[in-house]
């Protein structure tokens, strides 16, 4: 049983020692890409410290990146090369 809960927003910029993550989008979420799953999945250091709460549709992790995300990738690539 989890001792406390975090939203993906609250967990940004933190490293968690372990996590139980629900990868089923809430009914009100308009999932057009996989960014909703990226933050919670990237908060732990090792996959052995991760537990997935319940079965989920793998296609939510296989969405194409939006044009906005693609533009951000290009912007970051330029910043890295300066």
C-alpha positions in Angstrom: 0.0 0.0 0.0 1.5 3.4 -1.0 2.4 5.6 1.9 1.5 8.8 -0.1 0.6 9.8 -3.6 2.2 12.2 -6.1 0.8 13.7 -9.3 3.1 13.7 -12.3 3.3 17.5 -11.9 4.4 17.3 -8.3 7.1 14.7 -9.1 8.8 16.7 -11.8 12.5 17.4 -11.0 12.5 14.8 -8.3 14.1 11.4 -8.1 12.1 8.8 -6.2 13.6 5.7 -4.6 10.7 3.6 -5.9 7.3 4.1 -7.4 4.0 2.4 -8.2 2.6 4.0 -11.4 -0.8 3.9 -13.0 -0.4 4.0 -16.8 -4.1 4.0 -17.5 -5.1 7.6 -18.5 -8.0 9.1 -16.5 -11.3 9.2 -18.6 -11.1 13.0 -18.8 -7.5 13.0 -20.3 -7.1 13.6 -24.0 -4.1 11.4 -24.6 -2.5 12.4 -27.9 1.0 11.5 -27.0 3.0 9.6 -24.3 4.1 12.6 -22.4 1.6 11.9 -19.5 3.6 8.7 -18.8 7.1 10.1 -19.3 7.4 12.1 -16.1 6.4 9.4 -13.7 8.4 6.7 -15.5 11.5 8.9 -15.5 11.4 9.7 -11.8 13.1 6.4 -10.7 16.6 5.3 -11.4 16.2 1.6 -12.0 13.3 -0.5 -13.4 13.5 -2.9 -10.4 12.2 0.1 -8.3 9.1 0.4 -10.5 5.7 -1.3 -10.1 2.9 -0.8 -12.7 -0.4 -0.6 -10.8 -2.6 -2.4 -13.3 -2.7 -3.6 -16.9 -2.7 -0.9 -19.5 -3.0 -0.4 -23.2 0.6 -0.4 -24.6 -0.4 1.9 -27.4 -0.5 4.9 -24.9 3.3 4.6 -24.9 3.6 4.3 -28.7 1.9 7.6 -29.7 3.7 9.9 -32.2 5.2 13.0 -30.8 3.1 16.1 -31.4 4.4 18.9 -33.6 4.9 21.0 -30.5 7.2 18.3 -29.0 9.1 18.0 -32.2 9.7 21.7 -32.2 10.9 21.6 -28.6 13.3 18.7 -29.5 14.8 20.9 -32.3 15.1 23.9 -29.9 16.9 21.8 -27.3 19.2 20.3 -29.9 20.3 23.8 -30.9 20.8 24.8 -27.3 23.0 21.7 -26.7 25.2 22.6 -29.7 25.8 26.3 -28.8 
